Amino acid sequence: MSTPEDSPTPTHEGATPGPQHETHPRADCTIDTDGRLTFRLPPTAAAHPRLLLRLRPKKGLPETARHVLDLDTDPADGRHHAVLDPHPVLDEGRWDVYLLPEPEAERRRLRPGLRDLRALVDGHLRDRPSPLAVRIPYATKDGFLALRAWRRTVHAEARGIDLRDRALTVTARLHGGELHQDATVRLRLRGTDTVRTVAPRLDGDGRGFSFTAGPRDLTVGGGGAARIWDVFVRPAAGAPPVRVGRLLDDVADRKHVFVYPSIEADGSTLRPYYTVDNDLAIEVM
């Protein structure tokens, strides 16, 4: 049994603009292939409005990172726009987006309008330099606009997951580095020092690779509780392991969007899935 590499995902995510007196204005955003983000907001009475991006702190910790962007006004229709260039690279995490109507005014959360993410859909097909920088606009669970950002020196992008013959096969590509002949795939049992090593099949360009894992690679003696194996690739002997995940498209949170079936083999059930950070893991039950 096999699963497709991707299922269709919306590339134009629209929202009907609310009334002019809505407490939280809506912002349209468009991203290009270089990662440049353009925000567009409706006219306001403010003389010097600005856009604030705030890195969401961990619970109980203070805010540590902000970016403020000037909002320019289009004389034709009075709408405001701001551009977030690819550099500086945003720190990894979730960035909430606010409107600053005036320098001393209270910041106001923005709701998402039209999000044009077409440039991101085939992002996994393009090789990326180091450091890899990813930004994906998305709507939070409570309906506000935010950005999901990743920053990786080296990244291994999962492309396809195939489930057949009582095993799973993953194809992936390395960005920001090169695979050597002694490269290995490392499956690490979460919460322990237990590691299983699998030999990958390397493409001729030193970037692409694939590997197959079955029950013998993903089981340990004793116990019947579910076990989680995190997936890494080590590009060369002695090199730091690189997490395998899926970051290079238009999906900010993959865990509940891409759900793979499980396979049963030798008394165990294996199921690949993406974590809350869009990293690849394998659950064994």
WOPECOR-V870667 format. One record per residue. RES is the residue in three letters. PHI is phi in radians with two decimals (999 if undefined). Layout:
res=RES phi=PHI
res=RES phi=PHI
//
This chain:
res=MET phi=999
res=SER phi=-2.19
res=THR phi=-2.11
res=PRO phi=-1.18
res=GLU phi=-1.06
res=ASP phi=-2.50
res=SER phi=-1.91
res=PRO phi=-1.03
res=THR phi=-2.26
res=PRO phi=-1.19
res=THR phi=-1.89
res=HIS phi=-2.09
res=GLU phi=-1.89
res=GLY phi=-1.73
res=ALA phi=-2.55
res=THR phi=-1.22
res=PRO phi=-1.06
res=GLY phi=-1.45
res=PRO phi=-1.13
res=GLN phi=-1.06
res=HIS phi=-1.59
res=GLU phi=-1.04
res=THR phi=-1.07
res=HIS phi=-1.96
res=PRO phi=-1.11
res=ARG phi=-1.79
res=ALA phi=-2.18
res=ASP phi=-1.42
res=CYS phi=-2.54
res=THR phi=-2.27
res=ILE phi=-2.13
res=ASP phi=-1.84
res=THR phi=-1.18
res=ASP phi=-1.54
res=GLY phi=1.57
res=ARG phi=-1.38
res=LEU phi=-1.88
res=THR phi=-2.02
res=PHE phi=-1.82
res=ARG phi=-2.28
res=LEU phi=-2.17
res=PRO phi=-1.19
res=PRO phi=-1.03
res=THR phi=-2.31
res=ALA phi=-1.47
res=ALA phi=-1.20
res=ALA phi=-1.37
res=HIS phi=-2.37
res=PRO phi=-1.24
res=ARG phi=-2.41
res=LEU phi=-1.93
res=LEU phi=-2.01
res=LEU phi=-1.90
res=ARG phi=-2.13
res=LEU phi=-1.18
res=ARG phi=-1.17
res=PRO phi=-1.35
res=LYS phi=-1.19
res=LYS phi=-0.96
res=GLY phi=1.50
res=LEU phi=-1.88
res=PRO phi=-1.33
res=GLU phi=-1.18
res=THR phi=-2.18
res=ALA phi=-2.47
res=ARG phi=-2.47
res=HIS phi=-2.31
res=VAL phi=-2.00
res=LEU phi=-2.07
res=ASP phi=-1.25
res=LEU phi=-1.78
res=ASP phi=-1.55
res=THR phi=-1.90
res=ASP phi=-1.46
res=PRO phi=-1.11
res=ALA phi=-1.23
res=ASP phi=-2.27
res=GLY phi=1.38
res=ARG phi=-1.25
res=HIS phi=-1.79
res=HIS phi=-2.53
res=ALA phi=-2.43
res=VAL phi=-2.08
res=LEU phi=-1.76
res=ASP phi=-1.24
res=PRO phi=-1.03
res=HIS phi=-2.13
res=PRO phi=-1.28
res=VAL phi=-1.26
res=LEU phi=-1.25
res=ASP phi=-1.09
res=GLU phi=-1.18
res=GLY phi=2.59
res=ARG phi=-1.95
res=TRP phi=-1.95
res=ASP phi=-1.51
res=VAL phi=-1.96
res=TYR phi=-2.24
res=LEU phi=-1.74
res=LEU phi=-1.87
res=PRO phi=-1.08
res=GLU phi=-2.45
res=PRO phi=-0.93
res=GLU phi=-1.84
res=ALA phi=-1.39
res=GLU phi=-1.24
res=ARG phi=-1.24
res=ARG phi=-2.23
res=ARG phi=-1.09
res=LEU phi=-1.86
res=ARG phi=-1.73
res=PRO phi=-1.30
res=GLY phi=-1.75
res=LEU phi=-1.39
res=ARG phi=-1.98
res=ASP phi=-1.66
res=LEU phi=-1.98
res=ARG phi=-1.02
res=ALA phi=-1.18
res=LEU phi=-1.62
res=VAL phi=-1.00
res=ASP phi=-1.79
res=GLY phi=-1.07
res=HIS phi=-1.27
res=LEU phi=-1.57
res=ARG phi=-1.89
res=ASP phi=-1.26
res=ARG phi=-2.03
res=PRO phi=-1.39
res=SER phi=-1.75
res=PRO phi=-1.40
res=LEU phi=-1.29
res=ALA phi=-2.19
res=VAL phi=-2.20
res=ARG phi=-2.41
res=ILE phi=-2.29
res=PRO phi=-1.21
res=TYR phi=-2.71
res=ALA phi=-1.71
res=THR phi=-1.25
res=LYS phi=-1.07
res=ASP phi=-1.68
res=GLY phi=1.51
res=PHE phi=-1.89
res=LEU phi=-1.47
res=ALA phi=-2.59
res=LEU phi=-2.08
res=ARG phi=-1.75
res=ALA phi=-2.17
res=TRP phi=-2.21
res=ARG phi=-2.43
res=ARG phi=-2.28
res=THR phi=-1.13
res=VAL phi=-2.33
res=HIS phi=-2.45
res=ALA phi=-1.92
res=GLU phi=-1.60
res=ALA phi=-1.23
res=ARG phi=-1.93
res=GLY phi=-2.48
res=ILE phi=-2.24
res=ASP phi=-2.07
res=LEU phi=-2.01
res=ARG phi=-2.86
res=ASP phi=0.92
res=ARG phi=1.04
res=ALA phi=-2.70
res=LEU phi=-2.10
res=THR phi=-2.11
res=VAL phi=-2.01
res=THR phi=-1.85
res=ALA phi=-2.66
res=ARG phi=-2.50
res=LEU phi=-1.57
res=HIS phi=-2.08
res=GLY phi=1.46
res=GLY phi=-2.87
res=GLU phi=-2.40
res=LEU phi=-1.53
res=HIS phi=-1.78
res=GLN phi=-1.10
res=ASP phi=-1.67
res=ALA phi=-1.10
res=THR phi=-2.41
res=VAL phi=-1.69
res=ARG phi=-2.03
res=LEU phi=-1.86
res=ARG phi=-1.86
res=LEU phi=-1.24
res=ARG phi=-1.02
res=GLY phi=1.45
res=THR phi=-2.39
res=ASP phi=-1.71
res=THR phi=-1.29
res=VAL phi=-2.32
res=ARG phi=-1.88
res=THR phi=-1.92
res=VAL phi=-2.17
res=ALA phi=-1.40
res=PRO phi=-1.45
res=ARG phi=-1.70
res=LEU phi=-1.73
res=ASP phi=-1.32
res=GLY phi=-1.28
res=ASP phi=-1.60
res=GLY phi=1.33
res=ARG phi=-2.11
res=GLY phi=-1.42
res=PHE phi=-2.75
res=SER phi=-2.57
res=PHE phi=-2.66
res=THR phi=-2.16
res=ALA phi=-2.24
res=GLY phi=-2.23
res=PRO phi=-0.97
res=ARG phi=-1.17
res=ASP phi=-1.43
res=LEU phi=-2.22
res=THR phi=-2.25
res=VAL phi=-2.27
res=GLY phi=-1.19
res=GLY phi=1.35
res=GLY phi=1.28
res=GLY phi=-2.22
res=ALA phi=-1.30
res=ALA phi=-1.08
res=ARG phi=-2.23
res=ILE phi=-2.02
res=TRP phi=-1.97
res=ASP phi=-1.58
res=VAL phi=-1.89
res=PHE phi=-2.31
res=VAL phi=-2.18
res=ARG phi=-1.82
res=PRO phi=-1.08
res=ALA phi=-2.69
res=ALA phi=-1.02
res=GLY phi=1.51
res=ALA phi=-1.36
res=PRO phi=-1.12
res=PRO phi=-1.19
res=VAL phi=-2.01
res=ARG phi=-1.17
res=VAL phi=-1.65
res=GLY phi=-2.73
res=ARG phi=-2.28
res=LEU phi=-2.09
res=LEU phi=-1.70
res=ASP phi=-2.68
res=ASP phi=-1.78
res=VAL phi=-1.82
res=ALA phi=-1.33
res=ASP phi=-2.31
res=ARG phi=-1.55
res=LYS phi=-0.94
res=HIS phi=-1.78
res=VAL phi=-1.70
res=PHE phi=-1.85
res=VAL phi=-1.95
res=TYR phi=-1.73
res=PRO phi=-1.26
res=SER phi=-1.77
res=ILE phi=-2.22
res=GLU phi=-1.93
res=ALA phi=-2.74
res=ASP phi=0.92
res=GLY phi=1.42
res=SER phi=-2.07
res=THR phi=-2.02
res=LEU phi=-1.96
res=ARG phi=-2.51
res=PRO phi=-1.36
res=TYR phi=-2.78
res=TYR phi=-1.78
res=THR phi=-1.35
res=VAL phi=-1.14
res=ASP phi=-1.73
res=ASN phi=1.17
res=ASP phi=-1.58
res=LEU phi=-1.49
res=ALA phi=-2.46
res=ILE phi=-2.26
res=GLU phi=-1.69
res=VAL phi=-2.12
res=MET phi=-2.24
//
